[in-house]
Amino acid sequence: MWCAIALGALVRGCPVEHVESYVDLAQESLATFRDQANLDTAR
């Protein structure tokens, strides 16, 4: 979801500095997903 928000903001012309917070949230979400997937795989 955060990736789509960041891309939409960039397409609408928002400055990169404004969009960086959404990119950070997207990276955190992906890291959490990967950690959960690794946990599920380990089970």
N, C-alpha and C positions, 0 to 999 in steps of 0.2 A: 504494500500500500504506500509506504513512504517513498519508494522509487517512483511511483506514478505521480505523486504529488510534486516531487522534485522536478521531474521531467516536464510536467505541466507548467510549473512556475518558470522554468527556463524558456519554454516555448512562448509563454506570454510576455517574455522580456524582463523578468525579474533579474536583478544582478546576482551573480554567482555567490557573492558574500551572503546574500539573503537566503539562498537555497542550501548553503552548506549545512545548516542545522538539520534539514530534512534528509540530506545524504547521510549524516551521522546517525540519525534515527534508523534509516534503512540498513546501514551496516550493522548496527546493534541488533536489529531484528533478525537479520540473516545469521549472525553469529549465534544467537539464541536458538534459532531453528536448527543450525548445524549441530550445536551441542546436544539438543534434544534428540536429533536423529542418531547421533553417535551413541547416546545413552540407550535408545531403543534397540539399536543394532547389537549392543553389548549384551542386552538381556537375552 
